[in-house]
Amino acid sequence: MDTLWIAANGARAILQRQDVVTNNLANVNTTGYRAAEAQFRALPVYGEPLPSNAYVTTQGNRADFQEGPVNHTGRNLDVAIKGPGWIAVQAQNGDAAYTRNGDLQVSSSGILSTSDGHPVLGQGGAPISLPPLQSVQIGADGTISGVPVGGQPNALVVVNRIQLVNPPATQMQRGADGLFRDTKGPAQQDGSMQLDVGALEGSNVNPVQAMIQILDNSRAFEIQTKLMQTVDQNQQAATQLLNVS
């Protein structure tokens, strides 16, 4: 029974790890995506009848904070963060959250948002609302300026500034919506951060490595299931021998 228990727990953990790797591969083209890595820990089983057994439980998914490749697009609303750090956005529940997705859009109501619909936060922590502008420019420090409708081409007006933050990576935790939160509370703006304007940071998922991991997980799962089948066959054979005797 101990061998069957170990094999079954191993197979379950491999399936969970496979889900994480498959999700990484699905996000290989997602702007600013951070790859996830499944983490597990062994815990003892308390009580009868098998107090010496242990089982594997999911401890969470650790994010890989390595920077992704930067692709220059030339689009004035595309921004990539230089070095570590995050763009502050508003999550669906209204709280502050953080992303590396610098593919920005201006909605029909003038709200500056990411391509996945999260309003970008500005000075004071409120979503950035742009007045009617002929053109929009984003500076390397996140300052947003533009020419008002009807104004002269050189009459730039500063509208707001994107809130850029850089809390320690150890404090950042990914939510179910794909956005990150600071476990210590809302992060403070970091005025030293810089943007690469006209560029986007790609996903940091290595597709070749992800495919290799998927194959390795498949082989490992097959080994675990064969082990369970072998244990079951051995038990059946032992039962037959006892019946004969």
MDAnalysis code that builds the backbone (N, CA, C; Angstrom):
import MDAnalysis as mda
import numpy as np

u = mda.Universe.empty(735, n_residues=245, atom_resindex=np.repeat(np.arange(245), 3), trajectory=True)
u.add_TopologyAttr("name", ["N", "CA", "C"] * 245)
u.add_TopologyAttr("resid", np.arange(1, 246))
u.add_TopologyAttr("resname", ["MET", "ASP", "THR", "LEU", "TRP", "ILE", "ALA", "ALA", "ASN", "GLY", "ALA", "ARG", "ALA", "ILE", "LEU", "GLN", "ARG", "GLN", "ASP", "VAL", "VAL", "THR", "ASN", "ASN", "LEU", "ALA", "ASN", "VAL", "ASN", "THR", "THR", "GLY", "TYR", "ARG", "ALA", "ALA", "GLU", "ALA", "GLN", "PHE", "ARG", "ALA", "LEU", "PRO", "VAL", "TYR", "GLY", "GLU", "PRO", "LEU", "PRO", "SER", "ASN", "ALA", "TYR", "VAL", "THR", "THR", "GLN", "GLY", "ASN", "ARG", "ALA", "ASP", "PHE", "GLN", "GLU", "GLY", "PRO", "VAL", "ASN", "HIS", "THR", "GLY", "ARG", "ASN", "LEU", "ASP", "VAL", "ALA", "ILE", "LYS", "GLY", "PRO", "GLY", "TRP", "ILE", "ALA", "VAL", "GLN", "ALA", "GLN", "ASN", "GLY", "ASP", "ALA", "ALA", "TYR", "THR", "ARG", "ASN", "GLY", "ASP", "LEU", "GLN", "VAL", "SER", "SER", "SER", "GLY", "ILE", "LEU", "SER", "THR", "SER", "ASP", "GLY", "HIS", "PRO", "VAL", "LEU", "GLY", "GLN", "GLY", "GLY", "ALA", "PRO", "ILE", "SER", "LEU", "PRO", "PRO", "LEU", "GLN", "SER", "VAL", "GLN", "ILE", "GLY", "ALA", "ASP", "GLY", "THR", "ILE", "SER", "GLY", "VAL", "PRO", "VAL", "GLY", "GLY", "GLN", "PRO", "ASN", "ALA", "LEU", "VAL", "VAL", "VAL", "ASN", "ARG", "ILE", "GLN", "LEU", "VAL", "ASN", "PRO", "PRO", "ALA", "THR", "GLN", "MET", "GLN", "ARG", "GLY", "ALA", "ASP", "GLY", "LEU", "PHE", "ARG", "ASP", "THR", "LYS", "GLY", "PRO", "ALA", "GLN", "GLN", "ASP", "GLY", "SER", "MET", "GLN", "LEU", "ASP", "VAL", "GLY", "ALA", "LEU", "GLU", "GLY", "SER", "ASN", "VAL", "ASN", "PRO", "VAL", "GLN", "ALA", "MET", "ILE", "GLN", "ILE", "LEU", "ASP", "ASN", "SER", "ARG", "ALA", "PHE", "GLU", "ILE", "GLN", "THR", "LYS", "LEU", "MET", "GLN", "THR", "VAL", "ASP", "GLN", "ASN", "GLN", "GLN", "ALA", "ALA", "THR", "GLN", "LEU", "LEU", "ASN", "VAL", "SER"])
u.atoms.positions = np.array([
    [0.817, -1.213, 0.000],
    [0.000, 0.000, 0.000],
    [0.850, 1.262, 0.000],
    [2.010, 1.198, 0.686],
    [2.874, 2.379, 0.713],
    [3.318, 2.753, -0.699],
    [3.704, 1.751, -1.496],
    [4.162, 2.016, -2.862],
    [3.042, 2.602, -3.711],
    [1.834, 2.073, -3.575],
    [0.690, 2.590, -4.331],
    [0.388, 4.026, -3.936],
    [0.473, 4.305, -2.645],
    [0.227, 5.669, -2.135],
    [1.244, 6.655, -2.715],
    [2.500, 6.257, -2.701],
    [3.550, 7.134, -3.226],
    [3.354, 7.390, -4.719],
    [3.052, 6.334, -5.471],
    [2.878, 6.477, -6.917],
    [1.680, 7.362, -7.250],
    [0.584, 7.193, -6.523],
    [-0.625, 7.987, -6.780],
    [-0.380, 9.458, -6.478],
    [0.305, 9.759, -5.384],
    [0.615, 11.150, -5.046],
    [1.571, 11.757, -6.056],
    [2.532, 10.953, -6.506],
    [3.462, 11.454, -7.519],
    [2.760, 11.772, -8.821],
    [1.822, 10.898, -9.228],
    [1.085, 11.135, -10.468],
    [0.243, 12.404, -10.377],
    [-0.382, 12.635, -9.226],
    [-1.199, 13.838, -9.047],
    [-0.342, 15.099, -9.120],
    [0.829, 15.070, -8.491],
    [1.718, 16.233, -8.522],
    [2.217, 16.515, -9.937],
    [2.495, 15.452, -10.695],
    [2.970, 15.629, -12.073],
    [1.887, 16.268, -12.933],
    [0.628, 15.865, -12.735],
    [-0.477, 16.471, -13.489],
    [-0.604, 17.958, -13.177],
    [-0.452, 18.316, -11.908],
    [-0.527, 19.728, -11.530],
    [0.619, 20.518, -12.151],
    [1.813, 19.926, -12.155],
    [2.963, 20.595, -12.770],
    [2.769, 20.729, -14.280],
    [2.146, 19.710, -14.883],
    [1.879, 19.766, -16.322],
    [0.909, 20.895, -16.660],
    [-0.084, 21.120, -15.797],
    [-1.034, 22.222, -16.023],
    [-0.314, 23.569, -16.044],
    [0.645, 23.737, -15.130],
    [1.383, 25.004, -15.050],
    [2.235, 25.205, -16.301],
    [2.933, 24.164, -16.729],
    [3.801, 24.283, -17.905],
    [2.964, 24.527, -19.163],
    [1.829, 23.851, -19.264],
    [0.949, 24.054, -20.418],
    [0.437, 25.483, -20.467],
    [0.092, 26.038, -19.300],
    [-0.355, 27.431, -19.254],
    [0.771, 28.377, -19.653],
    [1.994, 28.078, -19.234],
    [3.142, 28.889, -19.657],
    [3.264, 28.895, -21.178],
    [3.154, 27.716, -21.773],
    [3.301, 27.605, -23.218],
    [2.186, 28.363, -23.936],
    [0.983, 28.359, -23.353],
    [-0.135, 29.088, -23.956],
    [0.084, 30.600, -23.917],
    [0.952, 31.062, -23.005],
    [1.221, 32.497, -22.863],
    [2.572, 32.904, -23.431],
    [3.104, 32.108, -24.340],
    [4.424, 32.409, -24.896],
    [4.407, 33.714, -25.690],
    [3.237, 34.138, -26.172],
    [3.143, 35.394, -26.928],
    [2.419, 36.491, -26.154],
    [2.205, 36.289, -24.860],
    [1.517, 37.282, -24.039],
    [2.504, 38.358, -23.585],
    [2.186, 39.606, -23.852],
    [3.077, 40.720, -23.533],
    [3.364, 40.786, -22.034],
    [4.642, 40.783, -21.687],
    [5.065, 40.952, -20.298],
    [4.776, 39.777, -19.383],
    [4.417, 38.623, -19.941],
    [4.039, 37.480, -19.105],
    [5.249, 36.933, -18.354],
    [5.009, 36.544, -17.105],
    [6.041, 35.925, -16.268],
    [5.712, 34.444, -16.095],
    [6.646, 33.584, -16.487],
    [6.435, 32.147, -16.396],
    [6.223, 31.728, -14.944],
    [5.425, 30.669, -14.765],
    [5.145, 30.137, -13.436],
    [5.823, 28.787, -13.266],
    [6.131, 28.461, -12.039],
    [6.739, 27.170, -11.711],
    [6.018, 26.594, -10.502],
    [5.463, 25.387, -10.653],
    [4.719, 24.758, -9.564],
    [5.663, 24.383, -8.430],
    [5.222, 24.631, -7.206],
    [6.000, 24.277, -6.023],
    [5.199, 23.316, -5.158],
    [5.874, 22.328, -4.629],
    [5.209, 21.317, -3.811],
    [5.977, 21.136, -2.504],
    [5.282, 20.550, -1.541],
    [5.936, 20.176, -0.287],
    [5.307, 18.893, 0.226],
    [6.115, 18.118, 0.935],
    [5.641, 16.857, 1.500],
    [5.120, 17.098, 2.916],
    [3.953, 16.525, 3.216],
    [3.361, 16.640, 4.542],
    [3.019, 15.245, 5.058],
    [3.162, 15.025, 6.349],
    [2.832, 13.702, 6.902],
    [1.324, 13.493, 6.982],
    [0.908, 12.232, 6.902],
    [-0.485, 11.860, 7.102],
    [-0.646, 11.458, 8.563],
    [-1.466, 12.199, 9.298],
    [-1.629, 11.934, 10.725],
    [-2.794, 10.969, 10.968],
    [-2.665, 10.150, 11.990],
    [-3.740, 9.257, 12.378],
    [-3.622, 7.891, 11.758],
    [-4.586, 7.048, 12.075],
    [-4.617, 5.679, 11.572],
    [-5.278, 5.649, 10.198],
    [-5.053, 4.616, 9.345],
    [-4.227, 3.452, 9.697],
    [-2.793, 3.562, 9.210],
    [-2.447, 4.647, 8.512],
    [-1.101, 4.739, 7.929],
    [-0.411, 6.014, 8.404],
    [-0.084, 6.114, 9.688],
    [0.500, 7.352, 10.211],
    [1.883, 7.664, 9.671],
    [2.550, 6.657, 9.095],
    [3.906, 6.889, 8.581],
    [3.912, 7.412, 7.161],
    [2.747, 7.460, 6.500],
    [2.689, 7.915, 5.116],
    [2.842, 9.429, 5.015],
    [3.193, 9.864, 3.843],
    [3.278, 11.293, 3.544],
    [2.583, 11.538, 2.210],
    [2.171, 12.766, 2.018],
    [1.547, 13.106, 0.757],
    [2.110, 14.427, 0.254],
    [1.941, 14.663, -1.032],
    [2.457, 15.886, -1.657],
    [1.312, 16.869, -1.816],
    [1.535, 18.105, -1.428],
    [0.523, 19.138, -1.584],
    [1.103, 20.325, -2.334],
    [0.247, 21.047, -3.034],
    [0.687, 22.224, -3.779],
    [0.964, 23.363, -2.818],
    [2.155, 23.920, -2.904],
    [2.525, 25.043, -2.054],
    [2.263, 26.365, -2.768],
    [2.018, 26.320, -4.054],
    [1.784, 27.528, -4.834],
    [2.650, 27.528, -6.084],
    [2.461, 28.546, -6.885],
    [3.240, 28.690, -8.111],
    [4.181, 29.874, -7.970],
    [5.442, 29.611, -8.121],
    [6.450, 30.677, -8.045],
    [6.594, 31.311, -9.418],
    [6.686, 32.628, -9.444],
    [6.856, 33.343, -10.715],
    [8.330, 33.502, -11.038],
    [8.649, 33.386, -12.315],
    [10.003, 33.637, -12.806],
    [10.066, 35.118, -13.204],
    [10.835, 35.911, -12.469],
    [10.882, 37.352, -12.701],
    [11.969, 37.769, -13.686],
    [12.562, 36.825, -14.368],
    [13.541, 37.174, -15.391],
    [12.870, 37.981, -16.495],
    [13.570, 38.987, -16.995],
    [12.986, 39.861, -18.013],
    [12.863, 39.139, -19.349],
    [11.795, 39.482, -20.081],
    [11.579, 38.917, -21.403],
    [12.247, 39.761, -22.474],
    [12.249, 39.294, -23.721],
    [12.864, 40.052, -24.816],
    [12.058, 41.316, -25.130],
    [12.742, 42.371, -25.508],
    [12.094, 43.641, -25.855],
    [12.042, 43.782, -27.375],
    [10.841, 44.013, -27.875],
    [10.635, 44.174, -29.315],
    [10.206, 45.610, -29.604],
    [10.918, 46.280, -30.479],
    [10.608, 47.670, -30.798],
    [9.523, 47.720, -31.874],
    [8.458, 48.460, -31.547],
    [7.286, 48.550, -32.426],
    [7.151, 49.920, -33.087],
    [7.672, 50.950, -32.437],
    [7.531, 52.301, -32.957],
    [6.197, 52.948, -32.609],
    [5.313, 52.239, -31.975],
    [3.994, 52.776, -31.603],
    [4.126, 53.631, -30.362],
    [3.512, 54.817, -30.350],
    [3.745, 55.769, -29.268],
    [3.086, 55.375, -27.946],
    [2.159, 54.413, -27.964],
    [1.528, 53.966, -26.723],
    [2.075, 52.618, -26.235],
    [3.107, 52.124, -26.880],
    [3.771, 50.903, -26.426],
    [4.943, 51.276, -25.528],
    [4.980, 50.679, -24.335],
    [6.075, 50.965, -23.403],
    [6.587, 49.664, -22.790],
    [7.882, 49.581, -22.635],
    [8.521, 48.444, -21.957],
    [9.327, 48.994, -20.786],
    [9.215, 48.353, -19.640],
    [9.940, 48.806, -18.464],
    [11.411, 48.403, -18.587],
    [12.280, 49.358, -18.330],
    [13.715, 49.075, -18.335],
    [14.106, 48.534, -16.970],
    [14.557, 47.290, -16.944],
    [14.932, 46.681, -15.677],
    [13.715, 46.199, -14.905],
    [13.883, 45.957, -13.601],
    [12.766, 45.468, -12.793],
    [11.737, 46.559, -12.543],
    [10.533, 46.152, -12.148],
    [9.486, 47.115, -11.844],
    [8.177, 46.753, -12.518],
    [7.167, 47.585, -12.258],
    [5.811, 47.273, -12.688],
    [5.043, 48.539, -13.045],
    [4.032, 48.362, -13.886],
    [3.053, 49.413, -14.176],
    [1.857, 49.176, -13.265],
    [1.427, 50.206, -12.554],
    [0.287, 50.079, -11.649],
    [-1.012, 50.198, -12.446],
    [-1.924, 49.265, -12.200],
    [-3.220, 49.262, -12.869],
    [-4.308, 49.027, -11.827],
    [-5.536, 49.203, -12.259],
    [-6.678, 48.950, -11.375],
    [-7.282, 47.589, -11.687],
    [-7.332, 46.713, -10.681],
    [-7.932, 45.399, -10.863],
    [-9.446, 45.522, -10.922],
    [-10.108, 44.432, -11.237],
    [-11.555, 44.447, -11.402],
    [-12.275, 44.846, -10.124],
    [-11.686, 44.510, -8.962],
    [-12.327, 44.862, -7.691],
    [-11.987, 46.268, -7.233],
    [-11.222, 47.005, -8.048],
    [-10.873, 48.384, -7.723],
    [-9.556, 48.564, -7.013],
    [-8.922, 47.465, -6.598],
    [-7.645, 47.565, -5.896],
    [-6.495, 47.782, -6.875],
    [-5.389, 48.263, -6.337],
    [-4.184, 48.444, -7.151],
    [-3.538, 47.090, -7.403],
    [-3.100, 46.881, -8.634],
    [-2.389, 45.666, -9.016],
    [-1.284, 46.070, -9.987],
    [-0.467, 45.100, -10.388],
    [0.725, 45.449, -11.154],
    [0.939, 44.488, -12.320],
    [1.450, 45.037, -13.421],
    [1.642, 44.265, -14.638],
    [2.880, 44.758, -15.369],
    [3.389, 43.923, -16.276],
    [4.468, 44.318, -17.176],
    [3.917, 44.539, -18.587],
    [2.615, 44.431, -18.755],
    [1.996, 44.609, -20.065],
    [1.957, 46.094, -20.422],
    [2.827, 46.505, -21.317],
    [2.897, 47.906, -21.713],
    [2.192, 48.210, -23.015],
    [1.334, 47.292, -23.478],
    [0.540, 47.512, -24.692],
    [-0.675, 48.345, -24.292],
    [-0.543, 49.673, -24.353],
    [-1.559, 50.577, -23.828],
    [-2.524, 51.043, -24.922],
    [-3.757, 51.305, -24.492],
    [-4.822, 51.751, -25.388],
    [-5.553, 52.907, -24.715],
    [-6.228, 53.716, -25.514],
    [-7.103, 54.761, -24.982],
    [-8.532, 54.377, -25.343],
    [-9.372, 54.186, -24.320],
    [-10.751, 53.764, -24.560],
    [-11.570, 54.911, -25.136],
    [-12.781, 54.605, -25.561],
    [-13.666, 55.628, -26.131],
    [-14.016, 56.706, -25.117],
    [-13.904, 56.371, -23.820],
    [-14.188, 57.354, -22.772],
    [-12.931, 58.084, -22.311],
    [-11.774, 57.808, -22.961],
    [-10.547, 58.521, -22.649],
    [-9.707, 57.911, -21.549],
    [-10.042, 56.686, -21.102],
    [-9.272, 56.023, -20.044],
    [-8.097, 55.274, -20.659],
    [-6.903, 55.520, -20.119],
    [-5.707, 54.805, -20.572],
    [-5.707, 53.428, -19.925],
    [-5.682, 52.377, -20.738],
    [-5.786, 51.018, -20.230],
    [-4.755, 50.121, -20.900],
    [-4.528, 48.962, -20.291],
    [-3.705, 47.939, -20.927],
    [-4.551, 47.233, -21.983],
    [-3.902, 46.431, -22.807],
    [-4.620, 45.739, -23.875],
    [-5.636, 44.750, -23.341],
    [-5.481, 44.310, -22.076],
    [-6.465, 43.405, -21.489],
    [-7.506, 44.123, -20.639],
    [-7.574, 45.451, -20.789],
    [-8.686, 46.212, -20.229],
    [-8.520, 46.756, -18.832],
    [-7.325, 46.720, -18.258],
    [-7.126, 47.236, -16.905],
    [-6.689, 48.698, -16.962],
    [-7.448, 49.614, -16.324],
    [-7.073, 51.037, -16.324],
    [-5.701, 51.250, -15.697],
    [-4.886, 52.078, -16.342],
    [-3.562, 52.409, -15.823],
    [-3.707, 53.499, -14.768],
    [-3.007, 53.336, -13.651],
    [-3.074, 54.315, -12.565],
    [-2.027, 55.406, -12.761],
    [-2.410, 56.610, -12.348],
    [-1.505, 57.753, -12.457],
    [-1.196, 58.347, -11.100],
    [-0.853, 59.622, -11.077],
    [-0.547, 60.315, -9.835],
    [-1.764, 60.274, -8.909],
    [-1.533, 59.960, -7.638],
    [-2.625, 59.879, -6.688],
    [-3.319, 58.540, -6.658],
    [-2.937, 57.630, -7.566],
    [-3.510, 56.291, -7.551],
    [-4.849, 56.147, -8.246],
    [-5.263, 57.158, -9.011],
    [-6.529, 57.083, -9.744],
    [-6.259, 56.718, -11.202],
    [-7.236, 56.072, -11.875],
    [-7.067, 55.766, -13.299],
    [-6.812, 57.025, -14.104],
    [-5.979, 56.918, -15.118],
    [-5.619, 58.060, -15.952],
    [-6.717, 58.304, -16.977],
    [-7.323, 59.492, -16.900],
    [-8.362, 59.894, -17.847],
    [-7.799, 61.012, -18.721],
    [-7.789, 60.787, -20.027],
    [-7.208, 61.760, -20.948],
    [-8.289, 62.645, -21.556],
    [-8.028, 63.955, -21.631],
    [-8.955, 64.845, -22.335],
    [-8.828, 64.612, -23.841],
    [-9.723, 65.172, -24.634],
    [-9.597, 65.028, -26.095],
    [-8.260, 65.586, -26.586],
    [-7.448, 64.730, -27.187],
    [-6.113, 65.120, -27.641],
    [-5.938, 64.761, -29.112],
    [-5.189, 65.604, -29.806],
    [-4.841, 65.291, -31.190],
    [-3.788, 64.196, -31.259],
    [-2.886, 64.200, -30.270],
    [-1.820, 63.205, -30.216],
    [-1.437, 62.998, -28.761],
    [-0.886, 61.821, -28.490],
    [-0.483, 61.469, -27.127],
    [0.975, 61.024, -27.157],
    [1.741, 61.515, -26.193],
    [3.136, 61.106, -26.063],
    [3.396, 60.634, -24.638],
    [4.231, 59.608, -24.516],
    [4.629, 59.109, -23.197],
    [6.137, 59.273, -23.078],
    [6.562, 59.936, -22.010],
    [7.986, 60.143, -21.790],
    [8.634, 58.942, -21.144],
    [9.955, 58.951, -21.116],
    [10.703, 57.842, -20.545],
    [10.429, 57.666, -19.055],
    [10.001, 58.736, -18.378],
    [9.689, 58.654, -16.946],
    [8.217, 58.358, -16.699],
    [7.452, 58.123, -17.779],
    [6.031, 57.824, -17.643],
    [5.121, 59.031, -17.764],
    [5.698, 60.218, -17.969],
    [4.886, 61.421, -18.110],
    [4.072, 61.366, -19.406],
    [2.784, 61.647, -19.291],
    [1.888, 61.638, -20.454],
    [1.565, 63.072, -20.838],
    [1.787, 63.397, -22.080],
    [1.488, 64.736, -22.579],
    [0.815, 64.604, -23.936],
    [0.229, 65.697, -24.389],
    [-0.444, 65.666, -25.679],
    [-0.854, 67.049, -26.126],
    [-1.304, 67.120, -27.359],
    [-1.772, 68.374, -27.944],
    [-3.294, 68.372, -27.893],
    [-3.902, 69.316, -27.193],
    [-5.362, 69.363, -27.133],
    [-5.977, 69.548, -28.521],
    [-7.170, 69.047, -28.682],
    [-7.877, 69.195, -29.948],
    [-8.043, 70.685, -30.254],
    [-7.624, 71.078, -31.434],
    [-7.710, 72.480, -31.836],
    [-6.485, 73.298, -31.477],
    [-5.534, 72.692, -30.752],
    [-4.342, 73.422, -30.340],
    [-3.244, 73.369, -31.386],
    [-2.208, 74.161, -31.183],
    [-1.056, 74.164, -32.068],
    [-0.235, 72.892, -31.874],
    [0.403, 72.373, -32.950],
    [1.167, 71.122, -32.851],
    [2.242, 71.132, -31.778],
    [2.792, 72.307, -31.474],
    [3.866, 72.377, -30.476],
    [3.343, 72.747, -29.087],
    [2.038, 72.817, -28.929],
    [1.450, 73.210, -27.643],
    [1.178, 71.980, -26.779],
    [2.245, 71.319, -26.356],
    [2.107, 70.106, -25.546],
    [1.655, 70.450, -24.133],
    [0.731, 69.667, -23.630],
    [0.220, 69.844, -22.276],
    [0.451, 68.546, -21.502],
    [1.063, 68.663, -20.311],
    [1.264, 67.488, -19.461],
    [-0.068, 67.112, -18.821],
    [-0.477, 65.863, -18.987],
    [-1.778, 65.407, -18.500],
    [-1.650, 64.636, -17.192],
    [-0.704, 63.719, -17.116],
    [-0.574, 62.860, -15.946],
    [0.763, 62.141, -16.032],
    [0.967, 61.216, -15.131],
    [2.192, 60.404, -15.152],
    [1.861, 58.978, -14.720],
    [2.291, 58.017, -15.497],
    [2.033, 56.614, -15.178],
    [2.713, 56.260, -13.858],
    [1.984, 55.574, -13.008],
    [2.541, 55.148, -11.725],
    [3.398, 53.899, -11.946],
    [4.688, 54.053, -11.734],
    [5.646, 52.962, -11.873],
    [6.173, 52.601, -10.488],
    [6.174, 51.300, -10.174],
    [6.586, 50.865, -8.841],
    [7.625, 49.756, -8.967],
    [8.399, 49.590, -7.915],
    [9.451, 48.566, -7.942],
    [9.638, 47.933, -6.562],
    [8.601, 47.256, -6.037],
    [8.765, 46.568, -4.752],
    [9.648, 45.330, -4.924],
    [10.199, 44.794, -3.845],
    [11.020, 43.577, -3.955],
    [10.222, 42.434, -4.594],
    [10.888, 41.671, -5.429],
    [10.217, 40.563, -6.122],
    [9.652, 39.555, -5.132],
    [10.284, 39.409, -3.972],
    [9.812, 38.441, -2.982],
    [8.445, 38.812, -2.415],
    [8.020, 40.059, -2.590],
    [6.725, 40.502, -2.080],
    [5.615, 40.373, -3.115],
    [5.973, 40.052, -4.351],
    [4.989, 40.043, -5.431],
    [4.338, 38.669, -5.561],
    [3.020, 38.676, -5.651],
    [2.253, 37.439, -5.759],
    [1.233, 37.582, -6.877],
    [1.179, 36.565, -7.751],
    [0.257, 36.606, -8.881],
    [-1.139, 36.163, -8.442],
    [-2.147, 36.899, -8.922],
    [-3.525, 36.543, -8.624],
    [-4.129, 35.710, -9.737],
    [-5.374, 35.272, -9.509],
    [-6.061, 34.446, -10.494],
    [-6.314, 35.210, -11.794],
    [-6.323, 36.544, -11.734],
    [-6.554, 37.361, -12.932],
    [-5.274, 37.614, -13.721],
    [-4.146, 37.062, -13.272],
    [-2.870, 37.251, -13.965],
    [-2.098, 38.473, -13.521],
    [-2.725, 39.342, -12.732],
    [-2.049, 40.533, -12.226],
    [-1.307, 40.199, -10.934],
    [-0.279, 40.988, -10.633],
    [0.491, 40.792, -9.415],
    [0.059, 41.793, -8.345],
    [0.178, 41.390, -7.100],
    [-0.077, 42.263, -5.961],
    [1.137, 42.279, -5.051],
    [1.280, 43.402, -4.335],
    [2.328, 43.509, -3.326],
    [1.747, 43.014, -2.012],
    [2.311, 41.939, -1.475],
    [1.779, 41.351, -0.248],
    [1.931, 42.276, 0.957],
    [2.735, 43.316, 0.834],
    [2.931, 44.265, 1.939],
    [2.002, 45.472, 1.827],
    [1.121, 45.473, 0.817],
    [0.224, 46.607, 0.615],
    [0.580, 47.374, -0.644],
    [-0.209, 48.405, -0.998],
    [0.056, 49.172, -2.216],
    [1.487, 49.712, -2.247],
    [2.154, 49.493, -3.374],
    [3.548, 49.921, -3.515],
    [3.624, 51.421, -3.786],
    [4.724, 52.021, -3.368],
    [4.949, 53.439, -3.600],
    [5.585, 53.668, -4.970],
    [5.267, 54.818, -5.575],
    [5.825, 55.132, -6.883],
    [7.336, 55.295, -6.789],
    [8.021, 54.774, -7.809],
    [9.483, 54.860, -7.883],
    [9.837, 55.814, -9.019],
    [10.265, 57.011, -8.670],
    [10.557, 58.038, -9.666],
    [11.794, 57.776, -10.489],
    [12.602, 56.791, -10.098],
    [13.832, 56.519, -10.841],
    [13.625, 55.553, -12.003],
    [12.463, 54.948, -12.094],
    [12.217, 53.959, -13.143],
    [12.085, 54.635, -14.503],
    [12.486, 53.891, -15.534],
    [12.467, 54.415, -16.889],
    [11.736, 53.444, -17.826],
    [11.124, 54.014, -18.862],
    [10.402, 53.239, -19.864],
    [11.124, 53.310, -21.203],
    [11.029, 52.232, -21.948],
    [11.481, 52.214, -23.337],
    [10.228, 52.436, -24.184],
    [10.054, 53.646, -24.671],
    [8.835, 54.008, -25.402],
    [8.927, 53.511, -26.843],
    [7.800, 52.998, -27.351],
    [7.787, 52.435, -28.694],
    [8.302, 51.023, -28.727],
    [8.183, 50.321, -27.584],
    [8.668, 48.946, -27.490],
    [7.767, 48.162, -26.543],
    [7.768, 46.850, -26.690],
    [7.013, 45.954, -25.819],
    [7.915, 44.828, -25.330],
    [7.733, 44.465, -24.083],
    [8.457, 43.320, -23.532],
    [7.654, 42.054, -23.796],
    [8.285, 41.064, -24.354],
    [7.610, 39.800, -24.622],
    [7.566, 38.904, -23.395],
    [6.940, 37.764, -23.546],
    [6.887, 36.762, -22.487],
    [8.283, 36.212, -22.223],
    [8.558, 35.873, -20.966],
    [9.867, 35.279, -20.655],
    [9.833, 33.748, -20.695],
    [8.739, 33.182, -21.259],
    [8.641, 31.732, -21.405],
    [9.542, 31.276, -22.552],
    [10.370, 30.275, -22.280],
    [11.193, 29.655, -23.316],
    [10.379, 28.502, -23.911],
    [9.866, 28.644, -25.148],
    [8.975, 27.610, -25.694],
    [9.648, 26.254, -25.857],
    [10.933, 26.245, -26.204],
    [11.645, 24.971, -26.356],
    [11.751, 24.267, -25.007],
    [12.133, 25.021, -23.984],
    [12.248, 24.434, -22.654],
    [10.894, 23.953, -22.149],
    [9.828, 24.716, -22.440],
    [8.486, 24.319, -22.013],
    [8.064, 23.013, -22.676],
    [8.371, 22.858, -23.965],
    [8.026, 21.620, -24.666],
    [8.782, 20.428, -24.080],
    [10.051, 20.653, -23.746],
    [10.848, 19.580, -23.134],
    [10.250, 19.192, -21.781],
    [9.815, 20.194, -21.000],
    [9.207, 19.915, -19.702],
    [7.910, 19.124, -19.856],
    [7.125, 19.459, -20.880],
    [5.877, 18.726, -21.128],
    [6.172, 17.256, -21.435],
    [7.182, 17.016, -22.260],
    [7.557, 15.639, -22.581],
    [8.072, 14.900, -21.342],
    [8.894, 15.578, -20.551],
    [9.416, 14.958, -19.328],
    [8.285, 14.620, -18.362],
    [7.328, 15.543, -18.224],
    [6.194, 15.288, -17.341],
    [5.356, 14.113, -17.834],
    [5.178, 14.024, -19.147],
    [4.397, 12.916, -19.711],
    [5.065, 11.576, -19.420],
    [6.393, 11.537, -19.577],
    [7.119, 10.291, -19.300],
    [7.041, 9.944, -17.810],
    [7.195, 10.957, -16.968],
    [7.150, 10.707, -15.531],
    [5.767, 10.214, -15.102],
    [4.715, 10.788, -15.688],
    [3.353, 10.344, -15.354],
    [3.137, 8.897, -15.802],
    [3.674, 8.564, -16.959],
    [3.544, 7.193, -17.462],
    [4.234, 6.207, -16.520],
    [5.400, 6.589, -16.000],
    [6.114, 5.725, -15.060],
    [5.284, 5.510, -13.794],
    [4.668, 6.589, -13.296],
    [3.867, 6.474, -12.074],
    [2.650, 5.579, -12.290],
    [1.971, 5.732, -13.427],
    [0.787, 4.912, -13.693],
    [1.169, 3.445, -13.891],
    [2.305, 3.186, -14.541],
    [2.759, 1.797, -14.703],
    [3.103, 1.187, -13.350],
    [3.673, 2.008, -12.459],
    [3.985, 1.511, -11.123],
    [2.707, 1.132, -10.376],
    [1.667, 1.977, -10.507],
    [0.396, 1.658, -9.853],
    [-0.207, 0.377, -10.425],
    [-0.105, 0.194, -11.734],
    [-0.622, -1.023, -12.362],
    [0.141, -2.257, -11.882],
    [1.465, -2.107, -11.742],
    [2.285, -3.229, -11.271],
    [1.916, -3.609, -9.840],
    [1.727, -2.596, -8.996],
    [1.338, -2.864, -7.607],
    [-0.004, -3.583, -7.564],
    [-0.943, -3.127, -8.389],
    [-2.263, -3.760, -8.419],
    [-2.165, -5.214, -8.889],
    [-1.361, -5.447, -9.915],
    [-1.189, -6.819, -10.412],
    [-0.546, -7.717, -9.360],
    [0.436, -7.180, -8.647],
    [1.089, -7.963, -7.594],
    [0.117, -8.311, -6.473],
    [-0.755, -7.358, -6.139],
    [-1.743, -7.621, -5.093],
    [-2.720, -8.705, -5.532],
    [-3.136, -8.647, -6.809],
    [-4.045, -9.667, -7.321],
    [-3.377, -11.047, -7.307],
    [-2.115, -11.090, -7.704],
    [-1.388, -12.365, -7.699],
    [-1.241, -12.907, -6.279],
    [-0.965, -12.016, -5.325],
    [-0.827, -12.447, -3.928],
    [-2.146, -12.974, -3.396],
    [-3.234, -12.320, -3.768],
    [-4.554, -12.776, -3.330],
    [-4.869, -14.165, -3.879],
    [-4.530, -14.411, -5.149],
    [-4.762, -15.723, -5.752],
    [-3.963, -16.809, -5.050],
    [-2.710, -16.495, -4.695],
    [-1.878, -17.471, -3.989],
    [-2.464, -17.802, -2.616],
    [-2.965, -16.784, -1.935],
    [-3.569, -17.036, -0.626],
    [-4.822, -17.870, -0.736],
    [-5.593, -17.645, -1.796],
    [-6.815, -18.428, -1.996],
    [-6.488, -19.892, -2.281],
    [-5.414, -20.108, -3.047],
    [-5.009, -21.484, -3.383],
    [-4.559, -22.232, -2.146],
    [-3.799, -21.517, -1.298],
    [-3.297, -22.140, -0.100],
    [-4.404, -22.408, 0.909],
])
